[in-house]
C-alpha cells in the first residue's frame, strides 16, 4: 500500500505504477460532469477557476446527504468517461489526479502522460466505506448543482487503485491482455 498526501508532487506520481494500491490523505475535490462543463467554460472565457487545481485531485462523485453527526453521506465514484471531454483542459491547468470508475479515452490518457498526472479508480459499491475516510466536507462552488456541487473534502486513508500512470500504462488494458 502506497501512502500519498495531497497536493500530489511530481516525484510521487512518477513512482506510481498501474495496479498500485494507494491511500490518499489530505484535500480532494468532488466534481461531476455539470461542474466540469462550468470549469471548462471559465477556462475558455479566460477566467479563474473556483479553486486552484495545481497538484490537486478531483474525485468524480456526487455524495448523498450526510447523516446526523457525519461530514458526508455515501460517496461512491461516478463513471469517468462522462468527464473525458473536459479532463485535458483541466489537466493542462495543473490537476495531477482524478478518481472515478471505468476506462478513460485515448485523449485523456495522452493528457495524463503529457501532464505527468494519474487516474485512480475507487471501488464502486463501496460508497459507505469510502465515506468513512472523509473527515470534513464543504461546498466551495456551484451549490445550485446539489449533489454535483464542487466540494472540498479532507480525507484520511482514502483507498484507490492506480489505473493510468504517468508512463502511459493502463491497468484495464493490462488485465485484458492477461
ZISUL-V848527 format. One record per pair of residues at least 24 apart in sequence whose C-alpha atoms are under 10 Angstrom apart, sorted by the first residue. I is the first residue (numbers start at 1). J is the second residue. D is the distance in Angstrom with one decimal. If there is no record, write none. Layout:
I|J|D  I|J|D
This chain:
1|159|9.4  1|160|9.8  1|161|9.6  2|159|9.9  2|160|9.9  2|161|9.8  3|157|7.6  3|158|9.5  3|159|9.5  4|156|10.0  4|157|8.5  4|158|9.4  5|155|9.7  5|156|9.1  5|157|9.2  6|55|7.3  6|56|6.6  6|57|7.8  6|96|9.7  6|97|9.7  6|154|9.9  6|155|9.7  7|53|9.3  7|54|7.8  7|55|4.8  7|56|5.2  7|57|7.7  7|95|9.6  7|96|8.4  7|97|9.4  8|54|8.7  8|55|5.0  8|56|6.3  8|57|7.9  8|95|9.1  8|96|6.5  8|97|7.7  8|117|9.1  8|118|9.8  9|54|9.8  9|55|6.5  9|56|9.3  9|96|8.2  9|116|9.7  9|117|9.6  10|55|8.4  10|96|8.3  10|115|9.6  10|116|6.9  10|117|8.1  10|166|9.6  11|116|9.6  13|96|8.2  13|97|8.9  13|116|7.1  13|117|6.6  13|118|6.8  13|165|7.7  13|166|6.9  13|167|9.7  14|116|7.4  14|117|8.5  14|118|9.1  14|165|8.0  14|166|6.4  14|167|7.8  15|165|9.0  15|166|8.9  15|167|9.7  16|117|9.9  16|118|8.2  16|162|7.3  16|163|9.8  16|164|9.3  16|165|6.3  16|166|7.7  16|167|9.0  17|118|9.3  17|161|9.6  17|162|6.6  17|163|8.1  17|164|7.9  17|165|5.5  17|166|8.0  17|167|8.0  17|168|9.4  17|169|7.4  17|170|9.1  17|171|9.0  18|118|9.2  18|119|9.2  18|120|8.9  18|161|7.8  18|162|4.9  18|163|5.0  18|164|5.8  18|165|5.5  18|166|9.1  18|167|9.1  18|168|8.9  18|169|6.0  18|170|6.1  18|171|5.3  18|172|9.0  18|174|8.7  19|120|9.4  19|121|9.9  19|160|9.8  19|161|6.1  19|162|5.3  19|163|6.2  19|164|8.7  19|165|9.0  19|169|9.4  19|170|8.6  19|171|6.0  19|172|9.3  19|174|9.3  19|175|9.7  20|120|9.4  20|160|8.6  20|161|5.7  20|162|5.3  20|163|8.1  20|165|9.5  20|171|9.5  21|120|9.3  21|121|9.7  21|159|7.5  21|160|6.0  21|161|4.6  21|162|6.5  21|163|9.7  22|120|8.9  22|157|8.3  22|158|8.0  22|159|5.9  22|160|5.4  22|161|5.9  22|162|7.4  23|133|9.7  23|155|9.6  23|156|7.9  23|157|4.6  23|158|5.0  23|159|4.6  23|160|6.1  23|161|8.5  24|57|9.7  24|133|9.2  24|154|9.9  24|155|7.1  24|156|6.5  24|157|5.0  24|158|4.8  24|159|6.6  24|160|7.7  25|133|8.7  25|134|9.4  25|154|7.5  25|155|5.2  25|156|4.3  25|157|5.3  25|158|6.5  25|159|9.4  26|56|9.7  26|57|9.9  26|134|9.7  26|135|9.7  26|153|8.1  26|154|5.5  26|155|5.4  26|156|6.5  26|157|8.7  26|158|9.1  27|56|7.7  27|57|7.9  27|58|9.5  27|134|9.6  27|136|9.5  27|137|9.8  27|152|6.7  27|153|5.6  27|154|4.6  27|155|6.3  27|156|9.0  28|53|9.9  28|56|6.6  28|57|5.2  28|58|6.0  28|59|6.8  28|97|9.2  28|98|9.4  28|99|9.5  28|134|9.7  28|137|9.9  28|151|8.4  28|152|6.1  28|153|5.3  28|154|6.5  28|155|7.3  28|158|9.7  29|53|9.2  29|56|7.8  29|57|6.3  29|58|4.8  29|59|5.8  29|60|8.5  29|61|9.1  29|98|9.5  29|99|9.8  29|137|9.3  29|138|9.5  29|139|9.5  29|140|9.2  29|150|6.6  29|151|5.4  29|152|4.7  29|153|5.8  29|154|8.7  30|57|8.6  30|58|5.5  30|59|4.6  30|60|5.7  30|61|5.6  30|62|7.0  30|63|8.6  30|75|9.5  30|77|9.7  30|98|9.7  30|99|9.2  30|137|9.8  30|139|9.2  30|140|9.9  30|147|9.6  30|148|7.9  30|149|7.7  30|150|5.3  30|151|5.1  30|152|6.7  30|153|7.5  31|58|6.4  31|59|6.3  31|60|5.3  31|61|6.2  31|62|7.2  31|78|9.6  31|83|9.3  31|141|9.6  31|142|9.8  31|147|9.2  31|148|6.2  31|149|6.6  31|150|5.0  31|151|7.2  31|152|9.6  32|58|9.0  32|59|8.1  32|60|5.2  32|61|6.1  32|62|6.9  32|77|9.7  32|78|7.5  32|79|9.3  32|80|8.7  32|82|8.0  32|83|7.1  32|100|9.8  32|145|9.8  32|147|9.1  32|148|5.8  32|149|8.0  32|150|8.0  33|60|8.3  33|61|9.6  33|78|9.5  33|79|10.0  33|80|9.0  33|81|9.5  33|82|6.1  33|83|5.5  33|84|9.1  33|85|9.4  33|86|8.3  33|148|8.0  34|82|9.6  34|83|9.1  34|142|9.3  34|145|7.6  34|148|6.9  34|149|8.5  34|150|9.8  35|83|9.7  35|141|8.6  35|142|7.2  35|145|7.8  35|148|6.7  35|149|6.7  35|150|6.8  36|60|9.8  36|82|9.5  36|83|6.9  36|84|9.8  36|85|9.2  36|86|6.3  36|87|8.0  36|89|9.9  36|90|8.6  36|148|9.7  36|150|9.3  37|83|8.6  37|85|9.0  37|86|6.8  37|87|9.9  38|86|9.7  38|142|8.8  39|86|8.5  39|89|9.2  39|90|7.9  40|85|9.6  40|86|6.4  40|87|8.8  40|88|9.7  40|89|6.7  40|90|7.2  41|86|9.6  43|89|7.9  43|90|8.5  43|93|9.1  44|89|9.2  49|90|9.7  49|93|9.6  49|141|9.6  50|140|7.5  50|141|6.5  50|142|9.2  50|150|9.1  51|140|8.0  51|141|8.6  51|150|9.5  51|152|9.4  52|93|8.8  52|94|8.6  52|95|8.7  53|90|7.7  53|91|8.4  53|92|9.8  53|93|6.8  53|94|5.9  53|95|5.0  53|96|8.0  53|97|9.6  54|90|9.5  54|91|8.7  54|92|9.5  54|93|6.7  54|94|4.2  54|95|5.1  54|96|7.0  54|97|9.8  55|91|9.7  55|93|9.5  55|94|6.0  55|95|5.4  55|96|5.0  55|97|7.6  55|117|8.9  56|91|9.8  56|94|7.8  56|95|5.3  56|96|5.6  56|97|6.3  56|98|8.6  56|117|9.9  57|94|10.0  57|95|6.5  57|96|6.0  57|97|4.3  57|98|5.3  57|99|7.3  57|117|9.6  57|118|9.2  57|119|9.2  57|120|9.6  58|90|9.9  58|95|7.9  58|96|8.6  58|97|6.4  58|98|4.9  58|99|6.3  58|100|8.8  58|119|9.8  58|150|9.3  58|151|9.6  58|152|9.4  59|97|8.4  59|98|5.8  59|99|4.5  59|100|6.2  59|101|9.9  59|119|9.9  59|120|9.1  59|121|9.4  59|122|8.9  59|150|9.8  59|151|9.5  59|152|10.0  59|153|9.5  60|98|7.4  60|99|6.0  60|100|5.2  60|101|8.3  60|121|9.8  60|122|9.5  60|148|9.2  60|150|9.9  61|99|8.6  61|100|7.4  61|101|9.9  61|127|9.7  61|147|8.4  61|148|7.5  61|149|9.7  61|150|9.4  61|151|9.5  62|145|9.8  62|146|8.4  62|147|4.8  62|148|5.1  62|149|7.6  62|150|8.8  62|151|9.0  63|127|8.7  63|128|10.0  63|131|8.8  63|146|9.4  63|147|5.8  63|148|7.9  63|149|9.5  63|151|9.3  64|127|9.5  64|128|9.9  64|131|10.0  64|146|9.7  64|147|6.8  65|146|9.8  65|147|8.1  66|131|9.6  66|137|9.5  70|131|9.1  70|132|9.0  70|134|9.1  70|135|8.4  70|136|8.5  70|137|9.5  71|131|8.5  71|132|9.2  71|134|7.0  71|135|6.3  71|136|5.2  71|137|5.7  71|138|8.7  71|153|9.1  71|154|9.8  72|128|9.6  72|131|6.6  72|132|8.7  72|133|10.0  72|134|7.1  72|135|8.4  72|136|7.5  72|137|6.4  72|138|9.4  72|153|9.2  73|127|8.5  73|128|7.2  73|130|9.7  73|131|6.5  73|132|9.2  73|134|9.5  74|125|9.8  74|126|8.5  74|127|4.8  74|128|4.6  74|129|7.8  74|130|7.4  74|131|5.5  74|132|8.8  75|124|9.7  75|125|9.7  75|126|8.4  75|127|4.7  75|128|6.6  75|129|8.6  75|130|6.5  75|131|5.6  75|132|9.4  75|134|9.1  76|100|8.5  76|101|9.2  76|122|7.5  76|123|7.6  76|124|6.1  76|125|6.8  76|126|6.4  76|127|4.0  76|128|7.5  76|129|8.9  76|130|7.0  76|131|8.0  77|101|5.9  77|102|9.5  77|121|7.9  77|122|6.1  77|123|7.2  77|124|6.0  77|125|8.6  77|126|8.9  77|127|7.5  77|130|9.4  78|102|8.7  78|121|9.9  78|122|9.2  78|124|8.2  79|103|8.5  79|104|9.5  79|121|9.8  79|124|9.3  80|104|6.7  80|105|9.5  80|119|9.7  80|121|9.2  81|105|7.1  81|108|9.4  83|108|9.3  84|108|6.2  84|109|9.6  87|111|8.2  87|112|9.2  88|112|7.9  88|114|9.6  88|115|9.0  91|115|6.5  91|116|9.1  91|117|7.6  91|118|9.9  92|117|10.0  96|166|9.7  97|162|10.0  97|165|9.9  98|162|10.0  98|164|9.9  99|123|9.9  99|160|7.7  99|161|9.0  99|162|9.1  99|163|9.5  100|124|8.7  100|160|9.2  100|163|9.9  101|163|9.4  102|163|9.1  102|172|8.6  103|163|8.3  103|164|8.9  103|170|8.7  103|171|9.2  103|172|7.0  103|173|9.2  104|163|9.4  104|164|8.6  104|170|9.3  104|172|9.7  108|164|9.7  109|164|7.1  109|165|8.8  109|166|8.7  109|167|9.8  109|168|6.9  109|169|8.9  109|170|8.5  110|166|9.3  110|167|9.8  110|168|7.5  111|166|9.3  111|168|9.7  112|164|7.7  112|165|7.5  112|166|5.9  112|167|8.5  112|168|7.7  113|164|8.9  113|165|7.6  113|166|4.8  113|167|6.0  113|168|5.9  113|169|9.4  114|166|8.0  114|167|9.4  114|168|9.5  115|166|7.9  116|165|8.3  116|166|5.0  116|167|8.0  116|168|9.7  117|164|8.6  117|165|7.1  117|166|5.4  117|167|9.2  117|168|9.9  118|162|7.2  118|163|7.8  118|164|5.8  118|165|5.0  118|166|5.7  118|167|9.2  118|168|9.3  119|160|9.6  119|161|8.6  119|162|6.2  119|163|5.7  119|164|5.0  119|165|6.7  119|166|8.7  119|170|9.3  120|159|9.5  120|160|5.9  120|161|5.3  120|162|4.5  120|163|5.3  120|164|7.0  120|165|8.6  121|159|8.9  121|160|5.5  121|161|5.2  121|162|6.4  121|163|6.3  121|164|9.2  122|158|8.8  122|159|6.8  122|160|4.8  122|161|6.6  122|162|9.2  122|163|9.9  123|159|8.2  123|160|7.2  123|161|8.4  129|158|9.5  129|159|9.4  130|155|9.5  130|157|9.3  130|158|6.6  130|159|7.2  130|160|9.5  131|155|9.0  131|158|8.6  132|156|8.7  132|157|9.3  132|158|8.5  133|157|6.0  133|158|5.3  133|159|8.2  134|158|7.6
